[in-house]
């Protein structure tokens, strides 16, 4: 069981599954992020422009640094685009020497394993 998954609406933090209010009165998103960092909570993943990742009409959560999950705790294989921070989904083509991932925001294609080795 991971951290409680949350959503932000109208400067307030809610539990994502039940809609129960956790805390309100935040001045901006940075205050929400600071609150979440000090509690066992998770916010939906957002790209560099602040737009939330959405898959199957639900938010995506990043747990433990690189593990992505849907609201129903189902794990999904996604990666962050190095260009725009958007959601990268594995391409359907099977290629042994690469793991081609395509960003849903900007269309950039990259290999997650190569990106990790280069950094």
HELIX and SHEET records of a PDB file:
HELIX    1   1 UNK A   29  UNK A   37  1                                   9    
HELIX    2   2 UNK A  112  UNK A  118  1                                   7    
SHEET    1   A 4 UNK A  21  UNK A  24  0                                        
SHEET    2   A 4 UNK A  12  UNK A  15 -1                                        
SHEET    3   A 4 UNK A   4  UNK A   9 -1                                        
SHEET    4   A 4 UNK A  41  UNK A  42  1                                        
SHEET    1   B 2 UNK A  54  UNK A  55  0                                        
SHEET    2   B 2 UNK A  58  UNK A  59 -1                                        
SHEET    1   C 3 UNK A  61  UNK A  63  0                                        
SHEET    2   C 3 UNK A  67  UNK A  69 -1                                        
SHEET    3   C 3 UNK A  75  UNK A  76 -1                                        
SHEET    1   D 4 UNK A  78  UNK A  80  0                                        
SHEET    2   D 4 UNK A  87  UNK A  90 -1                                        
SHEET    3   D 4 UNK A 100  UNK A 103 -1                                        
SHEET    4   D 4 UNK A 109  UNK A 111 -1                                        
END                                                                             
